[in-house]
Amino acid sequence: MSTVRLTVAQALVRFLTAQYSERDGQRHRLIDACWGIFGHGNVAGIGQALVESGQGPGAPLPYHQGRSEQAMVHAAVGFARQRDRLSAQAVTTSIGPGATNLVTGAALATINRLPVLLLPGDTFATRPADPVLQQLEHPAAGDVSVNDALRPVSRWFDRVHRPEALIPAALDAMRVLADPARTGAVTLALPQDVQAESHAWPEEFFAPRVWHVPRPAPDADALARVADAARAARRPLLVAGGGVHHSRAEDALRALVDATGIPVASTQAGKGSLRHDHPCDMGGIGHTGTAVADDLARTADLVIGVGTRWTDFTTASHTLFQHPGVRFANLTISADDAHKMAGTPLVADARAGLTALTAALAGHQVPDTYREEYAAGRAAWERVVTSVLLPADEDAPPTQPQVLGALDAVVGEDDVVVNAAGSLPGDLHRYWRARSPRQYHVEYGYSCMGYEIPAALGVRLAAPDRPVWALVGDGTYLMGPTELVTAVQEGLSVKLVLLQNHGYASIGGLSRQTGAEGFGTAYRFRAPDGSYTGAPLPVDLAANAASLGLRVLRARTWAELRAALAEAREEPRPVCVYVETDPAPSGPPAQAWWDVPVAATSALPGTREARAAYERAVRARRRHL
């Protein structure tokens, strides 16, 4: 067997360049690029290997320079989601704080089932000095390092203690990244001395390798049970989750509902599975859902979940589905999710399963009276959306939903809107009119503040011809604006929409609702009594964005905002549209409950009132058995 002598880091880089995924006969680079910040734990290993491999045009493993380790993971996750999990990116960091800064991003990737390869440096495997810089001295275990914090948030974790251990570790890492049922963050911890060690590697290790992504078909008996349940149901509802997008099953979903008339509600990850103007699209479901979707959910006798994890926002903390005889069926590629809600499991690829279900339901349609009911509810909600998105006075400062209305007026089918946290996900889920499957990119599995800007970079790298918008409030912006510098450096034309509302608007509202009086949620000076109720802080976030290299367009009114957004859409370089929003509540309240426990005893009248409301609401919670 012929061999080649390389360092561990050089071998890993060469191996990664030869990995491919394949689905439906189409091949993709499995590891598209590598983000990195270098320190003493990886600069002489992975860093040296990347520069030696070449970084000019057509580099075998292109490198992107990040500013924050967490943000680099977010960028890689945004990339992977836009590529339907068929391509991923790697992230390398030094040991110590660089590595532990990966934990939040790794949790986000794993919770959302999105692939990212983490390559943190680690302390010496040979222990030449003890302790070394940034080594964690654990009193009961000499082999623990800070990288072990990544174990619970990774779908696969390995530490490469010796050069020859790289071969099984790297192969296992690719196997998990390419597995649609298991994918998430994959961590290969790389001790800094081992990275630089030389080893004779078999040439076979570097041969091109294709990881086939299967489309498993549903079990025939399980399919028959679900089809029988659908034929017997009078009020079926299909809930589309993120698995519809990951499987590229949108056409199969549309074929099913066109044939049967079953209405579709969507989770945050599943929004856009049907176009907003399809007659069977009821919009978002759950606490942030639409009135029509939630009304249908309350009376549904069969709920078919497709590619959903059934989180508490979707189920309204198990208070939403109230039909006495409601039953569930779960079409998902994950056997772990298939049994949730005591549902009939249909373990399969979403596209393959929907296609099979359409065939099994040939000739079946929902009752005409049901179609008429949900069509009327859909029309009524569309009137609500129009009234919320469009202002009565175009020369007044816009509310937050009206910002979305202005954006809705200028985007096309190719635009991608990125968001993750605060009150924007709720407004987007209720009101956004998704025009295409990839337009709506809201990360709500982890709802991580600071995701939006770096994720927009990742989306832009994955889809360089698409206009990409990052929607952020001031709270999120202040947590992580630094990757705007990366956008400028790389010439990535992301479009930042920056909303100034002087604090954490979403949590402020929740705090007041639960009797905590908005404590610690406003960006204001301290008042004489010590509370943060003084004047708003004189922070100019637009000037900050300009200082990082963006062109900034300021808008004071809705009319100015719409014009600025239209101008930003045509801007070839990174641009920021800044607007101070009217904080007055707009739009109807949440259409379904969400469980946030309230203090059981309190001297505050507001808290006691909130507790009484909580006890009334929690009575509707039920276990589906």
C-alpha positions as CSV (number, residue, x, y, z in Angstrom):
1,M,0.0,0.0,0.0
2,S,1.5,3.4,-1.0
3,T,1.7,6.1,1.6
4,V,2.3,9.8,1.8
5,R,3.9,11.6,4.8
6,L,1.9,14.5,6.1
7,T,1.1,16.1,9.4
8,V,-2.2,15.3,11.0
9,A,-3.5,18.7,10.1
10,Q,-2.3,18.5,6.5
11,A,-3.9,15.0,6.2
12,L,-7.2,16.3,7.6
13,V,-7.4,19.2,5.2
14,R,-6.5,16.9,2.3
15,F,-9.1,14.4,3.4
16,L,-11.9,17.0,3.7
17,T,-11.3,18.2,0.2
18,A,-12.2,14.7,-1.2
19,Q,-15.5,14.2,0.6
20,Y,-18.8,14.5,-1.2
21,S,-22.5,14.0,-0.5
22,E,-24.9,12.6,-3.1
23,R,-28.7,12.6,-3.3
24,D,-30.9,12.0,-6.3
25,G,-27.9,11.6,-8.5
26,Q,-26.5,15.1,-7.7
27,R,-23.1,15.3,-6.0
28,H,-22.1,18.1,-3.7
29,R,-18.9,19.0,-1.8
30,L,-19.6,17.8,1.7
31,I,-17.2,20.3,3.3
32,D,-17.3,23.5,1.3
33,A,-14.9,25.7,3.2
34,C,-13.3,26.4,6.6
35,W,-13.9,29.3,8.9
36,G,-11.2,30.0,11.4
37,I,-9.6,32.2,14.1
38,F,-6.1,31.1,14.9
39,G,-4.2,31.0,18.2
40,H,-1.4,28.9,19.6
41,G,-3.7,25.8,19.6
42,N,-4.2,25.6,15.8
43,V,-2.1,28.2,14.0
44,A,0.8,25.8,13.5
45,G,-1.4,22.9,12.7
46,I,-4.7,23.6,10.8
47,G,-3.5,27.1,10.0
48,Q,-0.3,25.8,8.4
49,A,-2.1,23.1,6.6
50,L,-4.6,25.5,5.1
51,V,-2.0,27.9,3.8
52,E,0.1,25.0,2.4
53,S,-2.9,23.6,0.6
54,G,-3.3,26.9,-1.3
55,Q,-5.8,29.7,-0.9
56,G,-5.9,31.3,-4.3
57,P,-8.8,31.0,-6.8
58,G,-10.1,27.5,-6.8
59,A,-8.6,26.7,-3.4
60,P,-9.1,23.0,-2.4
61,L,-10.5,24.1,1.0
62,P,-11.3,27.8,0.9
63,Y,-10.7,29.7,4.2
64,H,-13.0,32.5,5.7
65,Q,-11.7,34.8,8.4
66,G,-14.2,35.3,11.2
67,R,-14.2,37.7,14.1
68,S,-16.1,35.6,16.7
69,E,-16.0,31.8,17.2
70,Q,-19.7,31.6,17.9
71,A,-20.5,33.7,14.9
72,M,-18.4,31.5,12.6
73,V,-20.6,28.5,13.6
74,H,-23.7,30.5,12.9
75,A,-22.4,31.4,9.5
76,A,-21.7,27.7,8.8
77,V,-25.1,26.7,10.0
78,G,-26.8,29.4,7.7
79,F,-24.8,28.0,4.8
80,A,-25.8,24.4,5.6
81,R,-29.5,25.2,5.9
82,Q,-29.5,27.1,2.6
83,R,-27.8,24.0,1.0
84,D,-30.5,21.7,2.4
85,R,-27.8,20.0,4.6
86,L,-26.1,18.5,1.6
87,S,-23.0,20.7,2.1
88,A,-21.5,21.9,5.3
89,Q,-18.6,24.0,6.5
90,A,-15.8,23.5,9.0
91,V,-14.9,25.9,11.9
92,T,-11.4,25.8,13.5
93,T,-10.4,27.6,16.7
94,S,-7.6,27.6,19.2
95,I,-7.8,25.8,22.5
96,G,-9.3,27.4,25.6
97,P,-11.7,30.4,25.1
98,G,-11.7,29.9,21.3
99,A,-12.9,26.4,21.7
100,T,-15.5,27.1,24.5
101,N,-16.9,30.0,22.4
102,L,-18.1,27.3,20.0
103,V,-20.6,25.8,22.5
104,T,-23.5,28.1,21.8
105,G,-23.2,27.7,18.0
106,A,-22.8,23.9,18.4
107,A,-26.0,23.7,20.5
108,L,-27.9,25.7,17.8
109,A,-26.6,23.4,15.0
110,T,-27.5,20.2,16.9
111,I,-31.0,21.4,18.0
112,N,-31.8,22.5,14.5
113,R,-30.4,19.2,13.0
114,L,-28.0,21.2,10.8
115,P,-24.4,19.9,10.0
116,V,-21.3,21.8,11.0
117,L,-17.8,20.4,11.5
118,L,-16.0,21.8,14.6
119,L,-12.2,21.5,14.7
120,P,-11.1,23.0,18.0
121,G,-7.5,22.8,19.1
122,D,-6.9,21.0,22.4
123,T,-4.2,20.8,25.1
124,F,-1.1,18.6,24.5
125,A,-1.7,14.9,24.2
126,T,1.9,14.2,25.3
127,R,1.6,16.4,28.4
128,P,5.1,17.9,28.2
129,A,4.3,20.4,30.8
130,D,1.4,20.3,33.2
131,P,-0.6,22.5,33.3
132,V,-0.1,24.3,30.0
133,L,-1.7,27.6,29.1
134,Q,-5.5,27.4,29.0
135,Q,-5.5,23.8,30.4
136,L,-8.5,22.9,32.6
137,E,-7.2,21.2,35.8
138,H,-10.0,18.8,36.7
139,P,-9.5,17.5,40.3
140,A,-10.9,14.1,39.5
141,A,-9.9,13.5,35.8
142,G,-6.6,14.2,34.2
143,D,-7.8,13.7,30.6
144,V,-10.6,16.3,30.7
145,S,-10.2,19.5,28.7
146,V,-12.5,22.5,28.1
147,N,-13.5,20.8,24.8
148,D,-15.4,18.3,26.8
149,A,-18.0,21.0,27.2
150,L,-18.8,20.3,23.5
151,R,-19.8,16.7,24.1
152,P,-23.5,17.3,25.1
153,V,-24.1,19.7,22.3
154,S,-22.4,17.6,19.6
155,R,-24.0,14.7,17.6
156,W,-20.6,13.2,17.4
157,F,-17.4,13.9,19.5
158,D,-14.0,12.5,19.2
159,R,-10.5,13.5,20.4
160,V,-7.6,12.6,18.1
161,H,-4.9,11.6,20.7
162,R,-2.6,9.9,18.1
163,P,-2.1,10.5,14.3
164,E,-3.4,7.1,13.3
165,A,-6.7,7.8,15.2
166,L,-7.6,10.4,12.7
167,I,-8.7,7.9,10.1
168,P,-11.6,6.4,12.0
169,A,-12.4,9.7,13.6
170,A,-12.6,11.6,10.3
171,L,-14.7,8.8,8.7
172,D,-17.1,8.7,11.6
173,A,-17.4,12.5,11.5
174,M,-18.4,12.5,7.8
175,R,-20.8,9.6,8.4
176,V,-22.7,11.6,11.0
177,L,-22.6,14.9,9.0
178,A,-24.2,13.2,6.0
179,D,-26.8,11.3,7.9
180,P,-30.1,13.2,7.7
181,A,-31.5,11.5,10.8
182,R,-28.4,12.2,13.0
183,T,-26.7,15.3,11.7
184,G,-25.8,18.3,13.8
185,A,-22.6,19.6,15.2
186,V,-19.7,17.2,14.9
187,T,-16.5,17.8,16.9
188,L,-13.0,16.6,16.3
189,A,-10.9,17.9,19.1
190,L,-7.3,18.2,17.9
191,P,-4.5,18.4,20.5
192,Q,-2.0,21.0,19.3
193,D,1.0,18.7,19.4
194,V,-0.8,15.9,17.5
195,Q,-1.8,18.4,14.8
196,A,1.8,19.0,13.9
197,E,3.0,15.3,14.1
198,S,4.0,13.6,10.9
199,H,2.6,10.2,9.9
200,A,2.7,7.9,6.8
201,W,-0.9,8.0,5.5
202,P,-2.3,5.4,3.1
203,E,-3.1,7.1,-0.2
204,E,-6.5,5.4,-0.1
205,F,-7.5,7.7,2.8
206,F,-7.5,10.6,0.4
207,A,-9.4,9.1,-2.4
208,P,-12.6,10.8,-3.3
209,R,-15.4,9.4,-1.2
210,V,-19.1,9.8,-1.8
211,W,-21.6,9.7,1.1
212,H,-25.0,8.8,-0.2
213,V,-27.9,10.5,1.4
214,P,-30.8,8.0,1.2
215,R,-34.5,8.6,0.7
216,P,-35.9,5.7,2.8
217,A,-39.5,4.8,1.8
218,P,-42.2,4.3,4.5
219,D,-43.1,0.9,5.8
220,A,-46.1,-0.4,3.9
221,D,-48.2,-1.3,7.0
222,A,-47.5,2.0,8.7
223,L,-48.4,3.8,5.5
224,A,-51.7,1.9,5.3
225,R,-52.5,2.9,8.9
226,V,-51.9,6.6,8.2
227,A,-53.9,6.5,5.0
228,D,-56.8,4.8,6.7
229,A,-56.8,7.4,9.4
230,A,-56.7,10.2,6.8
231,R,-59.6,8.7,4.9
232,A,-61.7,8.4,8.2
233,A,-60.8,11.9,9.4
234,R,-63.4,14.7,8.9
235,R,-61.1,17.5,10.0
236,P,-57.5,16.6,9.1
237,L,-54.6,19.1,9.4
238,L,-51.1,18.7,8.1
239,V,-48.2,20.4,10.0
240,A,-45.2,21.1,7.9
241,G,-41.9,21.2,9.7
242,G,-38.3,21.9,8.6
243,G,-38.0,18.3,7.3
244,V,-40.1,19.3,4.3
245,H,-37.4,21.8,3.2
246,H,-34.4,19.6,4.1
247,S,-35.9,16.8,1.9
248,R,-36.9,19.3,-0.9
249,A,-40.3,17.9,-0.5
250,E,-42.3,21.0,-1.3
251,D,-43.6,19.8,-4.6
252,A,-44.6,16.5,-3.1
253,L,-46.5,18.3,-0.3
254,R,-48.3,20.5,-2.9
255,A,-49.3,17.5,-4.9
256,L,-50.8,15.9,-1.8
257,V,-52.8,18.9,-0.7
258,D,-53.9,19.6,-4.3
259,A,-55.3,16.1,-4.5
260,T,-56.9,15.9,-1.1
261,G,-57.6,19.5,0.0
262,I,-56.0,18.8,3.4
263,P,-55.0,22.2,4.9
264,V,-51.4,22.9,5.9
265,A,-50.1,24.9,8.9
266,S,-46.3,25.4,9.3
267,T,-43.8,25.5,12.1
268,Q,-41.1,28.2,12.1
269,A,-38.7,25.8,10.3
270,G,-41.4,24.7,7.9
271,K,-42.8,28.1,6.8
272,G,-42.7,28.4,3.0
273,S,-43.4,24.7,2.4
274,L,-46.4,26.1,0.5
275,R,-46.5,29.5,-1.1
276,H,-48.5,32.0,1.1
277,D,-51.1,32.3,-1.7
278,H,-51.8,28.6,-2.0
279,P,-55.5,27.9,-1.0
280,C,-54.3,25.2,1.5
281,D,-51.7,27.3,3.2
282,M,-53.0,28.4,6.7
283,G,-49.7,30.0,7.8
284,G,-47.9,29.5,11.0
285,I,-49.2,27.3,13.9
286,G,-48.9,27.5,17.6
287,H,-48.1,30.4,20.0
288,T,-46.8,32.5,17.1
289,G,-49.4,31.1,14.6
290,T,-52.3,32.6,12.7
291,A,-55.9,32.6,13.9
292,V,-57.0,30.3,11.1
293,A,-54.3,27.7,11.7
294,D,-54.8,27.6,15.4
295,D,-58.6,27.4,15.1
296,L,-58.2,24.4,12.8
297,A,-55.7,22.8,15.2
298,R,-58.1,23.1,18.1
299,T,-60.8,21.1,16.2
300,A,-58.6,18.7,14.1
301,D,-59.4,15.0,14.5
302,L,-56.2,13.9,12.8
303,V,-52.9,15.9,12.7
304,I,-50.2,14.7,10.3
305,G,-46.8,16.1,11.3
306,V,-44.2,16.1,8.5
307,G,-40.6,16.7,9.6
308,T,-41.4,18.4,12.9
309,R,-40.1,17.9,16.4
310,W,-43.4,19.1,18.0
311,T,-41.8,21.8,20.2
312,D,-43.8,23.8,22.7
313,F,-44.3,26.8,20.5
314,T,-45.9,24.5,17.9
315,T,-48.2,22.7,20.4
316,A,-48.9,25.8,22.5
317,S,-47.3,23.9,25.3
318,H,-49.7,21.0,24.8
319,T,-52.8,23.1,24.9
320,L,-53.6,23.5,21.2
321,F,-55.0,20.2,20.0
322,Q,-58.3,20.0,21.9
323,H,-60.5,17.6,19.8
324,P,-61.5,14.8,22.2
325,G,-60.5,12.1,19.7
326,V,-57.5,13.8,18.1
327,R,-54.9,11.4,16.8
328,F,-51.4,12.1,15.4
329,A,-49.3,10.6,12.6
330,N,-45.6,11.5,12.3
331,L,-43.9,11.3,9.0
332,T,-40.2,11.9,9.8
333,I,-36.8,10.5,9.0
334,S,-36.0,10.5,12.7
335,A,-37.3,7.5,14.6
336,D,-36.9,9.5,17.8
337,D,-39.4,12.1,16.6
338,A,-41.8,9.6,15.0
339,H,-43.4,8.5,18.3
340,K,-44.0,11.9,19.8
341,M,-47.6,13.0,20.6
342,A,-48.3,9.2,20.8
343,G,-48.5,9.4,17.1
344,T,-48.5,6.7,14.5
345,P,-44.9,6.6,13.3
346,L,-44.1,6.8,9.6
347,V,-40.3,6.8,9.5
348,A,-39.3,7.8,6.0
349,D,-37.8,10.6,4.0
350,A,-40.3,13.4,3.8
351,R,-40.5,13.5,0.0
352,A,-40.7,9.7,-0.4
353,G,-43.3,9.6,2.4
354,L,-45.5,12.3,1.0
355,T,-45.4,10.8,-2.5
356,A,-46.4,7.4,-1.1
357,L,-49.2,9.0,1.0
358,T,-50.6,10.8,-2.1
359,A,-50.8,7.5,-3.9
360,A,-52.4,5.8,-1.0
361,L,-55.1,8.5,-0.8
362,A,-55.9,8.5,-4.5
363,G,-59.5,9.7,-5.0
364,H,-59.9,10.9,-1.4
365,Q,-60.8,14.5,-0.6
366,V,-61.8,16.4,2.5
367,P,-65.5,17.4,2.8
368,D,-66.5,20.5,0.9
369,T,-67.8,22.1,4.1
370,Y,-64.3,21.8,5.6
371,R,-62.8,23.5,2.6
372,E,-65.3,26.3,2.8
373,E,-64.6,26.8,6.5
374,Y,-60.8,27.1,6.2
375,A,-61.1,29.2,3.0
376,A,-63.2,31.7,5.0
377,G,-60.8,31.7,7.9
378,R,-57.8,32.1,5.6
379,A,-59.5,35.1,3.9
380,A,-60.3,36.7,7.3
381,W,-56.7,36.3,8.5
382,E,-55.4,37.9,5.2
383,R,-57.5,41.0,6.0
384,V,-55.8,41.1,9.4
385,V,-52.4,40.8,7.9
386,T,-53.0,43.6,5.4
387,S,-54.3,45.9,8.2
388,V,-51.2,45.2,10.4
389,L,-48.6,45.5,7.7
390,L,-49.8,48.7,6.0
391,P,-49.8,52.0,7.9
392,A,-52.6,54.5,8.0
393,D,-50.1,57.3,7.8
394,E,-47.0,56.7,5.5
395,D,-45.3,59.7,7.0
396,A,-45.3,58.3,10.6
397,P,-42.7,56.1,12.2
398,P,-43.5,52.5,11.4
399,T,-44.4,49.8,13.9
400,Q,-42.3,46.6,13.8
401,P,-44.9,44.7,11.7
402,Q,-45.1,47.7,9.4
403,V,-41.3,47.3,8.8
404,L,-42.1,43.8,7.6
405,G,-44.9,45.3,5.4
406,A,-42.4,47.7,3.8
407,L,-39.9,44.9,3.2
408,D,-42.8,42.7,1.8
409,A,-43.4,45.4,-0.8
410,V,-39.9,45.3,-2.2
411,V,-38.7,41.7,-2.0
412,G,-39.0,39.1,-4.8
413,E,-39.1,35.3,-4.8
414,D,-35.3,35.0,-4.7
415,D,-34.8,37.1,-1.5
416,V,-33.9,35.4,1.8
417,V,-35.0,36.9,5.1
418,V,-32.9,35.8,8.1
419,N,-34.0,36.2,11.7
420,A,-33.8,34.3,15.0
421,A,-34.7,36.1,18.2
422,G,-36.7,38.7,19.9
423,S,-40.2,39.7,18.9
424,L,-39.5,39.5,15.2
425,P,-39.9,35.7,14.9
426,G,-43.4,36.0,16.1
427,D,-44.3,38.8,13.7
428,L,-42.7,37.0,10.9
429,H,-44.4,33.7,11.6
430,R,-47.8,35.4,11.8
431,Y,-47.5,37.9,9.0
432,W,-44.8,37.1,6.5
433,R,-46.0,36.1,3.0
434,A,-43.4,33.5,2.0
435,R,-43.1,33.4,-1.8
436,S,-40.6,30.6,-2.2
437,P,-39.3,27.6,-0.2
438,R,-35.9,29.3,0.8
439,Q,-37.2,32.8,1.4
440,Y,-38.1,32.4,5.1
441,H,-35.0,31.6,7.2
442,V,-35.9,32.0,10.9
443,E,-33.8,30.0,13.4
444,Y,-36.2,29.1,16.2
445,G,-35.0,25.8,17.5
446,Y,-32.5,27.7,19.7
447,S,-33.7,31.2,19.0
448,C,-30.2,32.5,19.4
449,M,-29.6,36.3,19.6
450,G,-26.6,37.1,17.4
451,Y,-27.4,34.5,14.8
452,E,-28.8,36.7,12.1
453,I,-25.8,38.6,10.8
454,P,-23.3,35.7,10.5
455,A,-26.1,33.4,9.2
456,A,-26.8,35.9,6.5
457,L,-23.1,35.6,5.5
458,G,-23.5,31.9,5.3
459,V,-26.6,32.1,3.2
460,R,-25.0,34.5,0.9
461,L,-22.0,32.2,0.4
462,A,-24.4,29.3,-0.3
463,A,-26.6,31.4,-2.7
464,P,-24.4,34.2,-4.1
465,D,-27.1,35.4,-6.5
466,R,-29.8,35.9,-3.9
467,P,-30.5,39.1,-2.0
468,V,-30.1,38.3,1.7
469,W,-31.6,40.3,4.5
470,A,-30.6,40.1,8.2
471,L,-33.4,41.5,10.4
472,V,-32.2,42.5,13.9
473,G,-33.3,44.6,16.8
474,D,-31.0,46.7,18.8
475,G,-30.6,44.0,21.5
476,T,-29.5,41.4,19.0
477,Y,-27.3,43.8,17.2
478,L,-25.3,44.7,20.3
479,M,-24.6,41.0,21.0
480,G,-22.8,40.4,17.7
481,P,-22.2,43.0,15.0
482,T,-18.6,42.0,14.4
483,E,-19.2,39.8,11.4
484,L,-20.2,42.8,9.4
485,V,-16.5,43.4,9.1
486,T,-16.3,40.0,7.5
487,A,-19.1,40.9,5.1
488,V,-17.1,44.0,4.1
489,Q,-13.8,42.1,3.8
490,E,-15.3,39.3,1.7
491,G,-17.6,41.6,-0.4
492,L,-20.7,39.8,0.7
493,S,-23.7,42.0,-0.1
494,V,-25.8,41.3,2.9
495,K,-28.6,43.8,3.7
496,L,-29.0,44.6,7.4
497,V,-32.3,45.9,8.6
498,L,-31.6,47.4,12.0
499,L,-34.6,48.2,14.2
500,Q,-34.1,50.5,17.2
501,N,-36.6,49.9,20.0
502,H,-34.4,50.7,23.0
503,G,-34.2,47.3,24.6
504,Y,-35.4,43.7,24.6
505,A,-38.9,44.2,23.3
506,S,-40.0,40.6,23.3
507,I,-38.8,39.7,26.8
508,G,-39.9,43.1,28.1
509,G,-43.5,42.3,27.0
510,L,-43.3,38.8,28.5
511,S,-41.9,40.2,31.7
512,R,-44.8,42.6,32.1
513,Q,-47.2,39.8,31.2
514,T,-45.8,37.5,33.9
515,G,-45.7,40.1,36.6
516,A,-42.0,41.0,36.5
517,E,-42.7,44.6,35.4
518,G,-40.3,44.6,32.5
519,F,-37.4,44.5,34.9
520,G,-33.9,44.6,33.2
521,T,-35.3,44.7,29.7
522,A,-35.0,48.4,28.7
523,Y,-31.9,50.2,27.4
524,R,-32.2,53.3,29.6
525,F,-30.3,55.3,32.2
526,R,-30.9,54.5,35.8
527,A,-33.6,56.6,37.5
528,P,-33.0,58.1,41.1
529,D,-34.7,54.9,42.5
530,G,-32.1,52.7,40.8
531,S,-34.4,51.3,38.2
532,Y,-33.6,51.5,34.4
533,T,-36.5,53.9,33.7
534,G,-34.6,57.0,32.8
535,A,-34.0,58.5,29.4
536,P,-33.1,56.1,26.5
537,L,-29.4,55.6,26.0
538,P,-27.8,57.9,23.4
539,V,-26.4,55.0,21.4
540,D,-26.2,55.5,17.6
541,L,-26.2,52.0,16.2
542,A,-26.3,53.3,12.6
543,A,-23.0,55.2,13.2
544,N,-21.6,52.0,14.6
545,A,-22.6,50.0,11.5
546,A,-21.0,52.7,9.4
547,S,-17.8,52.5,11.4
548,L,-17.6,48.8,10.6
549,G,-17.7,49.6,6.8
550,L,-21.4,49.5,5.8
551,R,-23.2,52.0,3.8
552,V,-26.1,53.2,6.1
553,L,-29.5,54.4,5.0
554,R,-31.6,56.1,7.8
555,A,-35.4,56.1,7.6
556,R,-37.7,58.0,9.9
557,T,-41.1,57.2,8.3
558,W,-42.7,54.2,6.6
559,A,-42.5,55.9,3.2
560,E,-38.8,56.6,3.7
561,L,-38.2,53.1,4.9
562,R,-39.8,51.5,1.9
563,A,-37.6,53.7,-0.4
564,A,-34.5,52.8,1.6
565,L,-35.2,49.1,1.4
566,A,-35.7,49.3,-2.3
567,E,-32.4,51.2,-2.7
568,A,-30.7,48.7,-0.4
569,R,-31.9,45.7,-2.5
570,E,-30.0,47.1,-5.4
571,E,-26.8,47.9,-3.4
572,P,-23.9,45.7,-4.5
573,R,-22.0,46.1,-1.2
574,P,-23.0,45.5,2.4
575,V,-25.7,48.0,3.5
576,C,-27.7,48.8,6.6
577,V,-31.2,50.3,6.7
578,Y,-31.7,51.8,10.1
579,V,-35.1,52.7,11.5
580,E,-36.5,53.7,14.9
581,T,-39.8,51.9,15.4
582,D,-43.0,53.0,17.0
583,P,-43.1,50.7,20.2
584,A,-46.9,50.8,20.4
585,P,-48.4,47.3,20.2
586,S,-49.9,46.5,16.8
587,G,-51.8,43.5,15.6
588,P,-53.9,41.0,17.5
589,P,-52.5,39.2,20.6
590,A,-51.1,35.7,20.4
591,Q,-53.6,33.2,19.1
592,A,-52.4,30.4,21.4
593,W,-50.9,30.0,24.9
594,W,-47.2,29.4,25.8
595,D,-46.2,28.1,29.2
596,V,-44.0,30.5,31.1
597,P,-44.4,29.8,34.8
598,V,-45.4,32.7,37.0
599,A,-44.3,33.2,40.6
600,A,-46.8,31.2,42.8
601,T,-46.6,33.8,45.6
602,S,-45.9,37.5,45.4
603,A,-46.5,40.8,47.2
604,L,-46.9,42.5,43.7
605,P,-50.5,42.8,42.6
606,G,-49.5,42.4,38.9
607,T,-47.7,39.1,39.7
608,R,-50.7,37.8,41.5
609,E,-53.0,38.7,38.6
610,A,-50.6,37.0,36.2
611,R,-50.5,33.9,38.4
612,A,-54.3,33.7,38.3
613,A,-54.3,33.9,34.5
614,Y,-51.6,31.3,34.4
615,E,-53.6,28.8,36.5
616,R,-56.6,29.3,34.3
617,A,-54.6,28.7,31.1
618,V,-52.6,25.7,32.3
619,R,-55.9,23.8,32.9
620,A,-56.1,23.3,29.1
621,R,-52.9,21.4,28.9
622,R,-53.3,17.7,28.1
623,R,-51.2,14.7,27.5
624,H,-51.7,12.9,24.2
625,L,-51.7,9.2,25.0
